[in-house]
Amino acid sequence: MTKRNGVVLVAEDDENNVLFFQRACSAENVDAFVRFVGDGQQVIDYLQGKPPYDDRQKFPFPELLILDLKMPRVNGFDVLKWLQHNPEHQQLPVIVMSNSVLPQDQARVLALGAREYHVKTFTTQQTRELVRRIWSKWVGHTFPAEEIPPSTHGKSSVRAGQAA
């Protein structure tokens, strides 16, 4: 049985993207529980432990948030602003995955406290590589070194502190 060492909350409103991400996580045998929510308001409710997320046994506080930008009700930018104004949640690492390739979106996300920005990929291999990198760095999952290929994302991945 795979050891579970944490929870990753993924905010994604596109069911196809959710399935794509789930498949990549499954193929990589990541050792975390992945919880999905469909909009930014659900992210905030989950983090605050509001119903239906008030049972912390069933919905533990995540150690990582993967956030889409363009979502209904509350968008990813507004979730990042909310996190900045709620000190009890400011230490939660946030990685943004968006379809936007706009440099101003990347710069804004990093200025709002996201740790990394990734343009969503549309190939299985690229998504699996991204899952490996995210879990290796942020969740503590280890993969054999020979299984982690060099980055193929070029300028589509930006970390906090790097130029967009």
C-alpha positions as CSV (number, residue, x, y, z in Angstrom):
1,M,0.0,0.0,0.0
2,T,1.3,3.5,-0.9
3,K,2.1,5.7,2.0
4,R,0.0,8.8,2.2
5,N,1.8,11.8,3.5
6,G,-0.5,14.7,2.9
7,V,-3.3,16.4,1.1
8,V,-3.1,18.4,-2.1
9,L,-6.1,20.6,-2.9
10,V,-6.6,21.2,-6.6
11,A,-9.0,24.0,-7.8
12,E,-10.0,23.2,-11.3
13,D,-13.4,23.9,-13.0
14,D,-12.8,21.9,-16.2
15,E,-13.8,18.3,-15.8
16,N,-11.5,17.2,-18.6
17,N,-8.5,18.9,-16.9
18,V,-9.4,17.2,-13.6
19,L,-9.5,13.8,-15.4
20,F,-6.2,14.5,-17.1
21,F,-4.5,15.5,-13.8
22,Q,-6.0,12.5,-12.0
23,R,-4.6,10.2,-14.6
24,A,-1.1,11.8,-14.3
25,C,-1.2,11.5,-10.5
26,S,-2.3,7.8,-10.8
27,A,0.4,7.0,-13.4
28,E,3.0,8.6,-11.2
29,N,1.7,6.8,-8.0
30,V,2.0,10.0,-6.0
31,D,1.7,9.5,-2.3
32,A,-0.8,12.2,-1.3
33,F,-4.5,12.5,-1.2
34,V,-5.7,14.8,-4.0
35,R,-8.9,16.7,-3.3
36,F,-10.6,18.6,-6.1
37,V,-12.9,21.6,-5.9
38,G,-14.5,23.4,-8.8
39,D,-14.2,27.1,-8.0
40,G,-12.4,29.6,-5.8
41,Q,-15.3,29.9,-3.3
42,Q,-14.9,26.2,-2.6
43,V,-11.2,26.7,-2.1
44,I,-11.9,29.4,0.6
45,D,-14.6,27.3,2.2
46,Y,-12.3,24.2,2.3
47,L,-9.4,26.2,3.8
48,Q,-11.7,27.7,6.4
49,G,-13.3,24.4,7.2
50,K,-16.8,25.6,6.4
51,P,-19.5,23.0,5.4
52,P,-19.3,20.7,3.6
53,Y,-15.6,20.7,4.4
54,D,-15.9,21.1,8.2
55,D,-14.9,17.5,9.0
56,R,-11.1,17.7,9.1
57,Q,-10.8,13.9,9.3
58,K,-12.4,13.7,5.9
59,F,-11.1,17.1,4.6
60,P,-7.7,17.7,6.2
61,F,-6.0,21.0,5.7
62,P,-3.8,20.7,2.5
63,E,-0.1,21.0,2.4
64,L,-0.3,22.4,-1.1
65,L,-2.8,24.2,-3.3
66,I,-2.8,23.9,-7.1
67,L,-4.9,26.7,-8.4
68,D,-6.5,27.5,-11.7
69,L,-7.0,31.2,-12.5
70,K,-10.1,31.3,-14.6
71,M,-12.9,29.8,-12.4
72,P,-16.5,30.6,-11.7
73,R,-17.7,32.5,-8.6
74,V,-14.3,33.4,-7.2
75,N,-11.3,33.3,-9.6
76,G,-7.7,32.3,-8.8
77,F,-6.5,35.9,-8.5
78,D,-9.1,36.6,-5.8
79,V,-8.2,33.4,-4.0
80,L,-4.6,34.6,-3.9
81,K,-5.7,38.0,-2.5
82,W,-7.8,36.3,0.1
83,L,-4.8,34.2,1.2
84,Q,-2.7,37.4,1.5
85,H,-5.3,38.8,3.9
86,N,-5.6,35.7,6.0
87,P,-2.4,35.3,7.9
88,E,-3.3,31.8,9.2
89,H,-3.2,30.6,5.6
90,Q,-0.3,32.6,4.2
91,Q,2.2,29.8,4.6
92,L,0.2,27.4,2.3
93,P,2.3,27.0,-0.9
94,V,0.3,27.8,-4.0
95,I,1.1,26.7,-7.5
96,V,-0.9,28.2,-10.3
97,M,-1.7,26.1,-13.4
98,S,-3.4,28.2,-16.0
99,N,-4.1,28.2,-19.8
100,S,-2.9,31.9,-19.8
101,V,0.4,32.5,-21.4
102,L,0.2,36.3,-20.7
103,P,3.3,37.6,-19.0
104,Q,1.2,40.0,-16.9
105,D,-0.9,37.1,-15.5
106,Q,2.3,35.3,-14.5
107,A,3.8,38.4,-12.9
108,R,0.5,39.2,-11.1
109,V,0.2,35.6,-9.7
110,L,3.8,35.7,-8.4
111,A,3.3,39.2,-6.9
112,L,0.2,37.8,-5.1
113,G,2.3,35.1,-3.4
114,A,2.1,32.0,-5.6
115,R,5.3,30.0,-5.5
116,E,5.2,28.8,-9.1
117,Y,3.3,29.4,-12.3
118,H,2.8,26.7,-15.0
119,V,1.0,26.9,-18.3
120,K,-1.3,23.9,-18.5
121,T,0.1,21.2,-20.8
122,F,-1.9,19.1,-23.2
123,T,0.2,16.0,-23.4
124,T,0.2,13.1,-21.0
125,Q,4.0,13.1,-20.8
126,Q,4.3,16.8,-19.9
127,T,1.6,16.5,-17.3
128,R,3.3,13.5,-15.7
129,E,6.6,15.3,-15.7
130,L,5.0,18.3,-14.0
131,V,3.3,16.1,-11.4
132,R,6.7,14.6,-10.6
133,R,8.3,17.9,-10.2
134,I,5.5,19.3,-8.0
135,W,5.3,16.2,-5.8
136,S,9.1,16.0,-5.5
137,K,9.5,19.6,-4.5
138,W,6.3,20.4,-2.5
139,V,4.9,17.2,-1.1
140,G,8.1,15.3,-0.4
141,H,7.5,12.4,-2.7
142,T,10.7,10.9,-4.0
143,F,11.1,9.4,-7.4
144,P,14.2,7.6,-8.6
145,A,16.5,10.2,-10.2
146,E,16.6,8.5,-13.5
147,E,12.8,8.9,-13.7
148,I,12.8,12.7,-13.5
149,P,13.7,14.0,-17.0
150,P,15.0,17.5,-17.5
151,S,12.4,20.2,-17.8
152,T,10.6,20.4,-21.1
153,H,8.4,23.3,-20.1
154,G,10.8,26.1,-21.1
155,K,9.3,29.5,-20.4
156,S,5.9,28.0,-19.4
157,S,7.1,27.4,-15.9
158,V,8.0,30.3,-13.7
159,R,9.0,30.2,-10.0
160,A,8.7,33.0,-7.6
161,G,11.8,35.2,-7.8
162,Q,12.3,34.5,-11.5
163,A,11.6,36.9,-14.3
164,A,8.3,36.1,-16.1
